[in-house]
Amino acid sequence: MDFDFVPAVAPLVVIVAIATVALTSVMTASTVFMMVLPSMIVFSVVAFFLGMKHGEFRASP
């Protein structure tokens, strides 16, 4: 199975962007961009990496 980076990361980027825009309507933009967005990015990278490794483990014979 081949790994395609762009199709795999595109939905993740869209979800983070939508969540950021939605949160700016609830909280101040400076709080969202300085505190919430970096933590969302770090969490999404860690979750993506762990999910990718788990998928490789499940796909291996």
All heavy atoms as a GROMACS GRO file, in nm:
protein
  454
    1MET      N    1   0.085  -0.117   0.000
    1MET     CA    2   0.000   0.000   0.000
    1MET      C    3   0.090   0.124   0.000
    1MET      O    4   0.182   0.135   0.079
    1MET     CB    5  -0.091   0.000   0.123
    1MET     CG    6  -0.179   0.121   0.130
    1MET     SD    7  -0.277   0.133   0.282
    1MET     CE    8  -0.374  -0.013   0.273
    2ASP      N    9   0.062   0.217  -0.089
    2ASP     CA   10   0.140   0.340  -0.097
    2ASP      C   11   0.075   0.448  -0.013
    2ASP      O   12  -0.047   0.455   0.000
    2ASP     CB   13   0.150   0.388  -0.242
    2ASP     CG   14   0.236   0.298  -0.326
    2ASP    OD1   15   0.327   0.234  -0.269
    2ASP    OD2   16   0.214   0.290  -0.447
    3PHE      N   17   0.159   0.533   0.042
    3PHE     CA   18   0.112   0.645   0.124
    3PHE      C   19   0.117   0.772   0.041
    3PHE      O   20   0.223   0.810  -0.009
    3PHE     CB   21   0.200   0.659   0.248
    3PHE     CG   22   0.169   0.780   0.330
    3PHE    CD1   23   0.051   0.789   0.401
    3PHE    CD2   24   0.257   0.886   0.335
    3PHE    CE1   25   0.022   0.899   0.476
    3PHE    CE2   26   0.228   0.998   0.410
    3PHE     CZ   27   0.111   1.004   0.481
    4ASP      N   28   0.005   0.837   0.024
    4ASP     CA   29  -0.002   0.965  -0.046
    4ASP      C   30  -0.023   1.074   0.056
    4ASP      O   31  -0.126   1.077   0.125
    4ASP     CB   32  -0.117   0.965  -0.148
    4ASP     CG   33  -0.092   0.866  -0.260
    4ASP    OD1   34   0.026   0.842  -0.292
    4ASP    OD2   35  -0.189   0.812  -0.313
    5PHE      N   36   0.074   1.163   0.068
    5PHE     CA   37   0.074   1.262   0.175
    5PHE      C   38  -0.039   1.364   0.159
    5PHE      O   39  -0.113   1.390   0.254
    5PHE     CB   40   0.209   1.334   0.179
    5PHE     CG   41   0.222   1.431   0.292
    5PHE    CD1   42   0.240   1.386   0.421
    5PHE    CD2   43   0.215   1.566   0.269
    5PHE    CE1   44   0.252   1.475   0.526
    5PHE    CE2   45   0.227   1.656   0.372
    5PHE     CZ   46   0.244   1.611   0.501
    6VAL      N   47  -0.053   1.422   0.042
    6VAL     CA   48  -0.151   1.530   0.023
    6VAL      C   49  -0.295   1.483   0.044
    6VAL      O   50  -0.370   1.548   0.118
    6VAL     CB   51  -0.132   1.596  -0.116
    6VAL    CG1   52  -0.239   1.699  -0.142
    6VAL    CG2   53   0.006   1.659  -0.126
    7PRO      N   54  -0.339   1.371  -0.016
    7PRO     CA   55  -0.476   1.328   0.011
    7PRO      C   56  -0.501   1.288   0.156
    7PRO      O   57  -0.614   1.295   0.205
    7PRO     CB   58  -0.496   1.207  -0.080
    7PRO     CG   59  -0.395   1.220  -0.186
    7PRO     CD   60  -0.278   1.290  -0.123
    8ALA      N   61  -0.397   1.247   0.227
    8ALA     CA   62  -0.415   1.208   0.366
    8ALA      C   63  -0.421   1.329   0.459
    8ALA      O   64  -0.493   1.328   0.558
    8ALA     CB   65  -0.301   1.116   0.409
    9VAL      N   66  -0.345   1.434   0.429
    9VAL     CA   67  -0.337   1.550   0.517
    9VAL      C   68  -0.443   1.655   0.485
    9VAL      O   69  -0.483   1.732   0.573
    9VAL     CB   70  -0.195   1.610   0.511
    9VAL    CG1   71  -0.184   1.738   0.590
    9VAL    CG2   72  -0.094   1.509   0.563
   10ALA      N   73  -0.493   1.657   0.364
   10ALA     CA   74  -0.590   1.760   0.323
   10ALA      C   75  -0.715   1.763   0.412
   10ALA      O   76  -0.756   1.872   0.457
   10ALA     CB   77  -0.627   1.741   0.177
   11PRO      N   78  -0.780   1.650   0.443
   11PRO     CA   79  -0.897   1.658   0.532
   11PRO      C   80  -0.861   1.709   0.671
   11PRO      O   81  -0.940   1.780   0.735
   11PRO     CB   82  -0.948   1.514   0.539
   11PRO     CG   83  -0.890   1.445   0.423
   11PRO     CD   84  -0.762   1.514   0.391
   12LEU      N   85  -0.743   1.674   0.719
   12LEU     CA   86  -0.699   1.721   0.850
   12LEU      C   87  -0.683   1.873   0.852
   12LEU      O   88  -0.725   1.939   0.946
   12LEU     CB   89  -0.568   1.653   0.887
   12LEU     CG   90  -0.512   1.680   1.023
   12LEU    CD1   91  -0.606   1.626   1.130
   12LEU    CD2   92  -0.376   1.615   1.037
   13VAL      N   93  -0.625   1.927   0.747
   13VAL     CA   94  -0.607   2.072   0.738
   13VAL      C   95  -0.743   2.141   0.730
   13VAL      O   96  -0.765   2.246   0.792
   13VAL     CB   97  -0.519   2.108   0.616
   13VAL    CG1   98  -0.517   2.257   0.591
   13VAL    CG2   99  -0.377   2.055   0.638
   14VAL      N  100  -0.835   2.084   0.656
   14VAL     CA  101  -0.969   2.142   0.644
   14VAL      C  102  -1.041   2.142   0.779
   14VAL      O  103  -1.104   2.241   0.817
   14VAL     CB  104  -1.051   2.066   0.537
   14VAL    CG1  105  -1.197   2.108   0.539
   14VAL    CG2  106  -0.991   2.088   0.399
   15ILE      N  107  -1.030   2.032   0.853
   15ILE     CA  108  -1.095   2.025   0.984
   15ILE      C  109  -1.038   2.128   1.080
   15ILE      O  110  -1.112   2.196   1.152
   15ILE     CB  111  -1.083   1.882   1.041
   15ILE    CG1  112  -1.169   1.786   0.960
   15ILE    CG2  113  -1.121   1.878   1.188
   15ILE    CD1  114  -1.145   1.641   0.992
   16VAL      N  115  -0.906   2.143   1.082
   16VAL     CA  116  -0.842   2.241   1.171
   16VAL      C  117  -0.881   2.383   1.130
   16VAL      O  118  -0.908   2.468   1.216
   16VAL     CB  119  -0.689   2.221   1.173
   16VAL    CG1  120  -0.620   2.337   1.244
   16VAL    CG2  121  -0.653   2.091   1.240
   17ALA      N  122  -0.888   2.410   1.000
   17ALA     CA  123  -0.927   2.543   0.954
   17ALA      C  124  -1.071   2.576   0.991
   17ALA      O  125  -1.100   2.687   1.038
   17ALA     CB  126  -0.908   2.553   0.803
   18ILE      N  127  -1.161   2.482   0.973
   18ILE     CA  128  -1.301   2.504   1.009
   18ILE      C  129  -1.316   2.525   1.159
   18ILE      O  130  -1.390   2.613   1.204
   18ILE     CB  131  -1.389   2.388   0.959
   18ILE    CG1  132  -1.398   2.390   0.807
   18ILE    CG2  133  -1.528   2.393   1.021
   18ILE    CD1  134  -1.465   2.268   0.747
   19ALA      N  135  -1.245   2.446   1.238
   19ALA     CA  136  -1.251   2.461   1.383
   19ALA      C  137  -1.196   2.596   1.428
   19ALA      O  138  -1.250   2.660   1.518
   19ALA     CB  139  -1.174   2.348   1.451
   20THR      N  140  -1.090   2.641   1.363
   20THR     CA  141  -1.032   2.772   1.397
   20THR      C  142  -1.129   2.885   1.366
   20THR      O  143  -1.149   2.976   1.448
   20THR     CB  144  -0.900   2.792   1.322
   20THR    OG1  145  -0.812   2.685   1.353
   20THR    CG2  146  -0.836   2.924   1.359
   21VAL      N  147  -1.190   2.880   1.251
   21VAL     CA  148  -1.287   2.984   1.213
   21VAL      C  149  -1.407   2.981   1.307
   21VAL      O  150  -1.457   3.086   1.349
   21VAL     CB  151  -1.330   2.966   1.066
   21VAL    CG1  152  -1.446   3.056   1.031
   21VAL    CG2  153  -1.213   2.993   0.974
   22ALA      N  154  -1.453   2.862   1.342
   22ALA     CA  155  -1.568   2.851   1.432
   22ALA      C  156  -1.534   2.903   1.572
   22ALA      O  157  -1.618   2.967   1.637
   22ALA     CB  158  -1.613   2.706   1.439
   23LEU      N  159  -1.414   2.878   1.619
   23LEU     CA  160  -1.376   2.923   1.752
   23LEU      C  161  -1.355   3.073   1.761
   23LEU      O  162  -1.370   3.131   1.867
   23LEU     CB  163  -1.251   2.851   1.799
   23LEU     CG  164  -1.271   2.708   1.848
   23LEU    CD1  165  -1.138   2.644   1.880
   23LEU    CD2  166  -1.360   2.707   1.971
   24THR      N  167  -1.320   3.137   1.648
   24THR     CA  168  -1.302   3.282   1.653
   24THR      C  169  -1.434   3.355   1.674
   24THR      O  170  -1.434   3.470   1.717
   24THR     CB  171  -1.234   3.335   1.525
   24THR    OG1  172  -1.308   3.293   1.412
   24THR    CG2  173  -1.091   3.288   1.517
   25SER      N  174  -1.544   3.287   1.647
   25SER     CA  175  -1.673   3.350   1.674
   25SER      C  176  -1.711   3.340   1.822
   25SER      O  177  -1.797   3.415   1.868
   25SER     CB  178  -1.783   3.287   1.587
   25SER     OG  179  -1.802   3.153   1.626
   26VAL      N  180  -1.647   3.250   1.895
   26VAL     CA  181  -1.678   3.230   2.036
   26VAL      C  182  -1.576   3.299   2.126
   26VAL      O  183  -1.612   3.359   2.227
   26VAL     CB  184  -1.683   3.079   2.068
   26VAL    CG1  185  -1.713   3.056   2.216
   26VAL    CG2  186  -1.786   3.009   1.982
   27MET      N  187  -1.447   3.289   2.089
   27MET     CA  188  -1.340   3.347   2.169
   27MET      C  189  -1.272   3.459   2.091
   27MET      O  190  -1.297   3.475   1.972
   27MET     CB  191  -1.236   3.240   2.204
   27MET     CG  192  -1.288   3.127   2.286
   27MET     SD  193  -1.160   3.034   2.366
   27MET     CE  194  -1.110   2.920   2.244
   28THR      N  195  -1.186   3.532   2.158
   28THR     CA  196  -1.112   3.637   2.088
   28THR      C  197  -1.012   3.572   1.993
   28THR      O  198  -0.958   3.464   2.018
   28THR     CB  199  -1.037   3.728   2.188
   28THR    OG1  200  -0.945   3.648   2.261
   28THR    CG2  201  -1.135   3.796   2.281
   29ALA      N  202  -0.986   3.641   1.884
   29ALA     CA  203  -0.898   3.586   1.780
   29ALA      C  204  -0.756   3.568   1.832
   29ALA      O  205  -0.688   3.471   1.795
   29ALA     CB  206  -0.899   3.676   1.658
   30SER      N  207  -0.709   3.658   1.916
   30SER     CA  208  -0.571   3.644   1.966
   30SER      C  209  -0.557   3.518   2.052
   30SER      O  210  -0.454   3.451   2.045
   30SER     CB  211  -0.532   3.768   2.046
   30SER     OG  212  -0.614   3.781   2.161
   31THR      N  213  -0.658   3.487   2.130
   31THR     CA  214  -0.652   3.365   2.211
   31THR      C  215  -0.652   3.241   2.122
   31THR      O  216  -0.577   3.147   2.146
   31THR     CB  217  -0.772   3.359   2.307
   31THR    OG1  218  -0.771   3.475   2.388
   31THR    CG2  219  -0.767   3.235   2.394
   32VAL      N  220  -0.734   3.243   2.020
   32VAL     CA  221  -0.743   3.127   1.932
   32VAL      C  222  -0.612   3.106   1.857
   32VAL      O  223  -0.560   2.995   1.851
   32VAL     CB  224  -0.861   3.143   1.832
   32VAL    CG1  225  -0.858   3.033   1.728
   32VAL    CG2  226  -0.993   3.141   1.906
   33PHE      N  227  -0.556   3.214   1.802
   33PHE     CA  228  -0.436   3.199   1.720
   33PHE      C  229  -0.310   3.175   1.802
   33PHE      O  230  -0.215   3.114   1.754
   33PHE     CB  231  -0.418   3.321   1.630
   33PHE     CG  232  -0.522   3.329   1.521
   33PHE    CD1  233  -0.597   3.443   1.504
   33PHE    CD2  234  -0.546   3.221   1.438
   33PHE    CE1  235  -0.694   3.450   1.406
   33PHE    CE2  236  -0.642   3.228   1.339
   33PHE     CZ  237  -0.716   3.342   1.322
   34MET      N  238  -0.305   3.223   1.925
   34MET     CA  239  -0.184   3.207   2.005
   34MET      C  240  -0.187   3.084   2.094
   34MET      O  241  -0.081   3.032   2.130
   34MET     CB  242  -0.160   3.331   2.091
   34MET     CG  243  -0.120   3.451   2.008
   34MET     SD  244  -0.084   3.605   2.094
   34MET     CE  245  -0.096   3.572   2.263
   35MET      N  246  -0.303   3.035   2.133
   35MET     CA  247  -0.309   2.923   2.226
   35MET      C  248  -0.378   2.800   2.167
   35MET      O  249  -0.327   2.688   2.181
   35MET     CB  250  -0.382   2.967   2.353
   35MET     CG  251  -0.312   3.077   2.428
   35MET     SD  252  -0.403   3.132   2.571
   35MET     CE  253  -0.383   2.993   2.678
   36VAL      N  254  -0.491   2.818   2.106
   36VAL     CA  255  -0.570   2.703   2.062
   36VAL      C  256  -0.517   2.643   1.933
   36VAL      O  257  -0.501   2.521   1.923
   36VAL     CB  258  -0.718   2.744   2.046
   36VAL    CG1  259  -0.802   2.629   1.996
   36VAL    CG2  260  -0.773   2.799   2.176
   37LEU      N  261  -0.487   2.726   1.835
   37LEU     CA  262  -0.441   2.675   1.705
   37LEU      C  263  -0.310   2.596   1.715
   37LEU      O  264  -0.302   2.487   1.659
   37LEU     CB  265  -0.428   2.790   1.605
   37LEU     CG  266  -0.386   2.751   1.463
   37LEU    CD1  267  -0.488   2.656   1.403
   37LEU    CD2  268  -0.370   2.875   1.378
   38PRO      N  269  -0.208   2.647   1.786
   38PRO     CA  270  -0.086   2.564   1.797
   38PRO      C  271  -0.111   2.429   1.865
   38PRO      O  272  -0.055   2.328   1.822
   38PRO     CB  273   0.008   2.650   1.882
   38PRO     CG  274  -0.039   2.789   1.861
   38PRO     CD  275  -0.187   2.778   1.844
   39SER      N  276  -0.196   2.426   1.967
   39SER     CA  277  -0.222   2.298   2.032
   39SER      C  278  -0.302   2.206   1.940
   39SER      O  279  -0.280   2.083   1.942
   39SER     CB  280  -0.296   2.320   2.164
   39SER     OG  281  -0.422   2.376   2.142
   40MET      N  282  -0.393   2.259   1.861
   40MET     CA  283  -0.466   2.176   1.764
   40MET      C  284  -0.371   2.118   1.660
   40MET      O  285  -0.384   2.002   1.620
   40MET     CB  286  -0.577   2.256   1.695
   40MET     CG  287  -0.699   2.274   1.776
   40MET     SD  288  -0.847   2.325   1.684
   40MET     CE  289  -0.793   2.462   1.588
   41ILE      N  290  -0.274   2.198   1.615
   41ILE     CA  291  -0.180   2.150   1.515
   41ILE      C  292  -0.091   2.041   1.572
   41ILE      O  293  -0.070   1.937   1.509
   41ILE     CB  294  -0.096   2.268   1.460
   41ILE    CG1  295  -0.185   2.360   1.377
   41ILE    CG2  296   0.022   2.218   1.378
   41ILE    CD1  297  -0.118   2.489   1.335
   42VAL      N  298  -0.040   2.061   1.694
   42VAL     CA  299   0.045   1.960   1.756
   42VAL      C  300  -0.033   1.831   1.778
   42VAL      O  301   0.016   1.721   1.748
   42VAL     CB  302   0.105   2.012   1.889
   42VAL    CG1  303   0.169   1.900   1.968
   42VAL    CG2  304   0.204   2.124   1.862
   43PHE      N  305  -0.154   1.842   1.830
   43PHE     CA  306  -0.236   1.722   1.852
   43PHE      C  307  -0.266   1.650   1.721
   43PHE      O  308  -0.260   1.527   1.714
   43PHE     CB  309  -0.366   1.757   1.923
   43PHE     CG  310  -0.456   1.638   1.940
   43PHE    CD1  311  -0.429   1.544   2.038
   43PHE    CD2  312  -0.565   1.618   1.857
   43PHE    CE1  313  -0.511   1.432   2.054
   43PHE    CE2  314  -0.646   1.507   1.872
   43PHE     CZ  315  -0.619   1.414   1.971
   44SER      N  316  -0.298   1.725   1.616
   44SER     CA  317  -0.331   1.660   1.489
   44SER      C  318  -0.209   1.592   1.429
   44SER      O  319  -0.222   1.484   1.370
   44SER     CB  320  -0.391   1.761   1.391
   44SER     OG  321  -0.297   1.863   1.362
   45VAL      N  322  -0.090   1.650   1.444
   45VAL     CA  323   0.031   1.585   1.393
   45VAL      C  324   0.059   1.456   1.470
   45VAL      O  325   0.090   1.352   1.410
   45VAL     CB  326   0.151   1.682   1.400
   45VAL    CG1  327   0.282   1.610   1.378
   45VAL    CG2  328   0.134   1.794   1.298
   46VAL      N  329   0.048   1.461   1.602
   46VAL     CA  330   0.072   1.341   1.684
   46VAL      C  331  -0.031   1.233   1.652
   46VAL      O  332   0.003   1.116   1.634
   46VAL     CB  333   0.072   1.377   1.834
   46VAL    CG1  334   0.071   1.252   1.921
   46VAL    CG2  335   0.191   1.464   1.867
   47ALA      N  336  -0.159   1.271   1.644
   47ALA     CA  337  -0.264   1.174   1.615
   47ALA      C  338  -0.248   1.116   1.475
   47ALA      O  339  -0.269   0.996   1.453
   47ALA     CB  340  -0.401   1.238   1.631
   48PHE      N  341  -0.210   1.199   1.379
   48PHE     CA  342  -0.188   1.152   1.242
   48PHE      C  343  -0.072   1.052   1.238
   48PHE      O  344  -0.083   0.946   1.176
   48PHE     CB  345  -0.159   1.269   1.149
   48PHE     CG  346  -0.139   1.231   1.006
   48PHE    CD1  347  -0.247   1.204   0.925
   48PHE    CD2  348  -0.012   1.220   0.953
   48PHE    CE1  349  -0.229   1.168   0.793
   48PHE    CE2  350   0.007   1.184   0.821
   48PHE     CZ  351  -0.102   1.158   0.741
   49PHE      N  352   0.038   1.084   1.307
   49PHE     CA  353   0.153   0.994   1.308
   49PHE      C  354   0.119   0.861   1.374
   49PHE      O  355   0.152   0.755   1.321
   49PHE     CB  356   0.269   1.062   1.381
   49PHE     CG  357   0.391   0.975   1.392
   49PHE    CD1  358   0.472   0.953   1.282
   49PHE    CD2  359   0.424   0.915   1.512
   49PHE    CE1  360   0.584   0.871   1.292
   49PHE    CE2  361   0.535   0.833   1.523
   49PHE     CZ  362   0.616   0.811   1.412
   50LEU      N  363   0.052   0.867   1.489
   50LEU     CA  364   0.014   0.742   1.557
   50LEU      C  365  -0.084   0.660   1.474
   50LEU      O  366  -0.074   0.537   1.468
   50LEU     CB  367  -0.046   0.772   1.694
   50LEU     CG  368   0.053   0.823   1.799
   50LEU    CD1  369  -0.021   0.860   1.926
   50LEU    CD2  370   0.160   0.721   1.826
   51GLY      N  371  -0.179   0.727   1.409
   51GLY     CA  372  -0.274   0.656   1.323
   51GLY      C  373  -0.206   0.594   1.203
   51GLY      O  374  -0.240   0.482   1.161
   52MET      N  375  -0.109   0.665   1.147
   52MET     CA  376  -0.035   0.611   1.033
   52MET      C  377   0.045   0.488   1.074
   52MET      O  378   0.046   0.386   1.005
   52MET     CB  379   0.057   0.718   0.975
   52MET     CG  380   0.130   0.675   0.851
   52MET     SD  381   0.232   0.806   0.782
   52MET     CE  382   0.348   0.832   0.914
   53LYS      N  383   0.113   0.496   1.189
   53LYS     CA  384   0.190   0.382   1.236
   53LYS      C  385   0.098   0.263   1.270
   53LYS      O  386   0.134   0.147   1.246
   53LYS     CB  387   0.274   0.420   1.357
   53LYS     CG  388   0.390   0.509   1.322
   53LYS     CD  389   0.481   0.437   1.227
   53LYS     CE  390   0.594   0.523   1.180
   53LYS     NZ  391   0.674   0.458   1.075
   54HIS      N  392  -0.016   0.290   1.329
   54HIS     CA  393  -0.110   0.182   1.359
   54HIS      C  394  -0.162   0.118   1.231
   54HIS      O  395  -0.178  -0.005   1.223
   54HIS     CB  396  -0.226   0.235   1.443
   54HIS     CG  397  -0.325   0.129   1.479
   54HIS    ND1  398  -0.296   0.024   1.562
   54HIS    CD2  399  -0.454   0.111   1.440
   54HIS    CE1  400  -0.401  -0.054   1.574
   54HIS    NE2  401  -0.498  -0.005   1.501
   55GLY      N  402  -0.188   0.199   1.129
   55GLY     CA  403  -0.232   0.145   1.000
   55GLY      C  404  -0.125   0.060   0.936
   55GLY      O  405  -0.154  -0.044   0.876
   56GLU      N  406   0.001   0.103   0.948
   56GLU     CA  407   0.110   0.021   0.894
   56GLU      C  408   0.120  -0.112   0.970
   56GLU      O  409   0.145  -0.216   0.910
   56GLU     CB  410   0.243   0.096   0.906
   56GLU     CG  411   0.257   0.212   0.812
   56GLU     CD  412   0.384   0.292   0.837
   56GLU    OE1  413   0.458   0.259   0.932
   56GLU    OE2  414   0.409   0.386   0.761
   57PHE      N  415   0.101  -0.106   1.100
   57PHE     CA  416   0.106  -0.228   1.181
   57PHE      C  417  -0.007  -0.323   1.144
   57PHE      O  418   0.013  -0.444   1.130
   57PHE     CB  419   0.098  -0.192   1.330
   57PHE     CG  420   0.083  -0.311   1.418
   57PHE    CD1  421   0.189  -0.396   1.443
   57PHE    CD2  422  -0.040  -0.339   1.479
   57PHE    CE1  423   0.176  -0.507   1.525
   57PHE    CE2  424  -0.054  -0.449   1.562
   57PHE     CZ  425   0.054  -0.532   1.585
   58ARG      N  426  -0.126  -0.269   1.124
   58ARG     CA  427  -0.241  -0.354   1.090
   58ARG      C  428  -0.228  -0.410   0.950
   58ARG      O  429  -0.280  -0.519   0.920
   58ARG     CB  430  -0.371  -0.274   1.102
   58ARG     CG  431  -0.403  -0.227   1.242
   58ARG     CD  432  -0.446  -0.339   1.331
   58ARG     NE  433  -0.572  -0.392   1.281
   58ARG     CZ  434  -0.629  -0.501   1.328
   58ARG    NH1  435  -0.572  -0.570   1.422
   58ARG    NH2  436  -0.742  -0.543   1.279
   59ALA      N  437  -0.164  -0.336   0.858
   59ALA     CA  438  -0.153  -0.381   0.721
   59ALA      C  439  -0.039  -0.480   0.700
   59ALA      O  440  -0.037  -0.552   0.600
   59ALA     CB  441  -0.131  -0.261   0.628
   60SER      N  442   0.054  -0.487   0.794
   60SER     CA  443   0.166  -0.579   0.778
   60SER      C  444   0.122  -0.723   0.808
   60SER      O  445   0.036  -0.745   0.894
   60SER     CB  446   0.282  -0.540   0.869
   60SER     OG  447   0.245  -0.552   1.004
   61PRO      N  448   0.178  -0.816   0.737
   61PRO     CA  449   0.136  -0.958   0.757
   61PRO      C  450   0.186  -1.015   0.888
   61PRO      O  451   0.274  -0.980   0.951
   61PRO     CB  452   0.198  -1.031   0.640
   61PRO     CG  453   0.300  -0.943   0.582
   61PRO     CD  454   0.271  -0.803   0.629
   0.00000   0.00000   0.00000
